[in-house]
Amino acid sequence: MKAVVAGGGKVGANVVRSLLAMHHDVTLIEQRPYRHERLVEEFGDAAVLGDATEMHVLEAAGIARPADLALALTGDDEDNLVICQLARDAYRVPKVVARVNDPRNQEHFDLLGIGQTVCAAANILGLVEHEVPDYGMVHLLELRKENLEIVELQIDRDSPACGKRVGGIRVPDGSRLISVMRNGRSELADDSTVIRPGDQVLAVLEPGTEDELRRALLRSR
Amino acid sequence: MKLVVIGCGRVGSAVARDFAADGWEVTAVDQKKEALGRLGDAWEGRFVVGHGMDSQILRRAGAHEADAVVVATNGDNTNLVIAQVVQKRFGVENVVVRVLDPARAQFYATLGLQTVCPTQTAISELGNRVRRTAQVLA
């Protein structure tokens, strides 16, 4: 497989090392000359010096040969977004993956249709949330391609939803309460299901509407 | 009419002042609060300190109700992303974005952005002047 990797920091260099070990055809683009020198010591000609958001640099790295895969792994989210758009839309690379450095920028990647992203900060926070049930909402599953995620909400006494029927709770557009787990038993939620303290509610929603759903079902904080 | 200018450097500030003088309601956005100084002592428009990649800053600047948005920070990629966010998330049709790299300016124009490339303008204009003068001298 022919892969073009943009960004030769720790993440990029480690990914390239592994891809080369798997005998893939890889070029790595790095724009900092001192860092590029290091990369040449290890990867030889596979390390290209230049700004991966410049089209002639991408072409020099063989993106138009064509590449099967482009990985945008720089420390700059705007650069990563542009690299992905260029790879996908200008060079028809079938698979592009982006690193998201600042989780607040995730929405921009989603908006511009860069579906395959990896955000270390968000992943770590997700794991922390799993460990802290008091937080109220746990992310169970993310279906990026479908732009959906499934979360679990722990309802307590202060929840504004307590005593309400599901049909009477205003949830964000594009979201739905799926099921209610009570006394160890789960039942599908319909409009007449009444929410009680201690319930664990499963909901499907569009990423980005978590806060709205939280406000509807959990106590205001 | 409402204009939001993102990036209040030499270019952005001059565009902001120009439109304010024309009677537009102008909001300038810049990461650095010192950029306000570029708008002059008599600036009556709004000024928001923050990064244009931050949707909350864009909203505070009124991007969602702007008639037009000019994106002219000093980073091509930052400009390209902000311009697309303004266009797609906030539904602004009249978005004009500065891109210094001619190749990227041309490519994003094919994706439906109004790109302005000062580098390309300089290249064309330098060539035109040389040719014109050469004709005169011939």
HADDOCK unambig.tbl for C-alpha pairs under 7 A between the chains (distance, minus, plus):
assign (segid A and resid 55 and name CA) (segid B and resid 103 and name CA) 6.77 0.50 0.50
assign (segid A and resid 78 and name CA) (segid B and resid 77 and name CA) 5.48 0.50 0.50
assign (segid A and resid 78 and name CA) (segid B and resid 78 and name CA) 5.40 0.50 0.50
assign (segid A and resid 78 and name CA) (segid B and resid 81 and name CA) 6.36 0.50 0.50
assign (segid A and resid 79 and name CA) (segid B and resid 77 and name CA) 5.78 0.50 0.50
assign (segid A and resid 82 and name CA) (segid B and resid 77 and name CA) 6.30 0.50 0.50
assign (segid A and resid 108 and name CA) (segid B and resid 85 and name CA) 6.82 0.50 0.50
